[in-house]
Amino acid sequence: MSPFPEKESLPVVERPEEFPEIPMEVENKSFVTPTPTQFKAKVTDDKGQPLVQPTGSGAVSVQIPADQAQLTTVAKGSINDSLTWFAAFWVRIIKKAIHFGWQMVVGGRKQ
């Protein structure tokens, strides 16, 4: 017997799925406006130097400080060593670049 007998006695009625009618004047209008991903404003610091340089191509390139085998071995070092964390960071960036298909540059040459 169920601890909640009142739930057993409720009838279950299946309703067919119905989609509401959308008026044509609502369907033809665009209520969503796209947000620009590239901005045109020049953002500068206190000295007038630009902080952000917008790229026109949108391609991402990652410059890796060492080869992946060396980074993998250093990333497995002591947790008290900052070089271990630095190498682990670059291993994550490499995996992210492979996943998203980014361009990788190792020692000035493209991979």
C-alpha positions, 0 to 999 in steps of 0.5 A, a space after each residue: 500500500 502506498 503512503 499517499 493513497 490520495 495520489 493513487 485515486 487521481 485519474 490520468 487524462 491524456 491531452 493531445 498536444 496543441 500548438 497555439 495559433 500565431 497571428 500573421 502580424 506577429 509572425 512577420 515582425 521581428 521582435 528580437 534584435 541582434 547584438 553586435 559582437 564586434 564593437 567600434 568604440 576605441 577603449 583607451 587607458 589613462 595614457 591614451 593607449 588602446 586597451 582592446 584591438 578588435 580583430 576583423 577576421 575573428 580567427 583565434 590563434 594560440 601561441 604555445 610557449 613550449 611543445 606539448 610533450 614538455 608541457 605534459 611532463 611539467 604539468 605532472 610535477 609538484 603541486 607546490 611548484 608554480 611551473 606545474 600550474 603554468 604548464 597545466 594551464 597551457 595543457 588546458 588551452 591546447 585541449 580547448 584549441 583542439 576542441 574548437 579548431 583554433 590555430 596553434 602557433 608553437 615557437 613561431 611556426 603554425 601547427 
